[in-house]
Amino acid sequence: PNYAGDIGLGINPKLVALVKDADVILLLGGRFSEVPSQSYGLLGIPETGKTLIHVHPGAEELGRVYNPDLAINATPGGFLDAVAGLEAPASPAWAGRAETAHAAYTAWSEPPATIPGDVQMGAVMSWLRDTLPDDAILTNGAGNYATWIHRFWRFRRFATQAAPVCGSMGYGLPAAVAAKLLHPERDVVCFAGDGCFQMTGLEFGTAVQEGANLIVLVIDNGMYGTIRMHQERDYPGRVSGTALTNPDFAALARAYGGHGETVERTEEFAPAFERARAAGRPAILHVKLDPEALTPNRSLSDIRAAGRQR
């Protein structure tokens, strides 16, 4: 109930405002490096302009970029154990602040009703959110497709995502294999873009060989979507090296001895996922996404048009 969202890529503008308006920030176990700091723009450097309490297990990180008013060299767990018995002071000024911030997060994480094309990823995410258990593990690599997880999947348990810190493409499938082998009783779903999957897609063979019955959702828009987005934003219409000629990913799954299906319409997704879940072997669902659906909020054409107006 006190969660206000994640501070990273594609951040909620209301959360940006919350951080900027804060008079005190408790940074617990993090560095507030390039991505969470929004390219080092949220706080002043080295003086933040706020009261900063920085808790970090690495002494070398304390004061490295930001000068904290209070530096505490401790692990997050050790710090929380130490303050567990403290009572928060009551203040009328704080009344309703957490509820307002949480409501802003809830609204921000509600999937869009429509995007271009016959597969509505908003509806897919809503169905997955309603269907998968709290302990389901989601994995992903890097790409615009990952926004559908990071923004619209509401994590309900600790340690239910495996994802790269540094934007590594291809991370999701090997991570899913490891997660399923470690937790064979839990649902493990790998999200991968078409380009992302092809970085490490041969590890699907490892999944079949080892009996790691995961489900891979290959979100296929026929391009390296993130780089195409940057191209259209900065050099609209000048496309270079981002188009992909893809295989039939469902057929690839079957060739390995796994379960494979193609999803070309929203209503096909739920029954295909349930069949994959019941197959008793690793599965790939080849989800065909319209190239225009480049982000949840802006189409490829929108981004190109805005780039031409710059």
Secondary structure, 3 states (H helix, E strand, C coil): CCCCCCCCCCCCHHHHHHHHHCCEEEEECCCCCCCCCCCCCCCCCCCCCCEEEEEECCHHHCCCCCCCCEEEECCHHHHHHHHCCCCCCCCHHHCCHHHHHHHHHHHHCCCCCCCCCCCCHHHHHHHHHHHCCCCCEEEECCCHHHHHHHHHCCCCCCCCEECCCCCCCCCHHHHHHHHHHHCCCCCEEEEEEHHHHHHHCCHHHHHHHHCCCCEEEEEECCECHHHHHHHHHHCCCCCCCCECCCCCHHHHHHHCCCEEEEECCHHHHHHHHHHHHHCCCCEEEEEECCCCCCCCCCCHHHHHHHHHHC
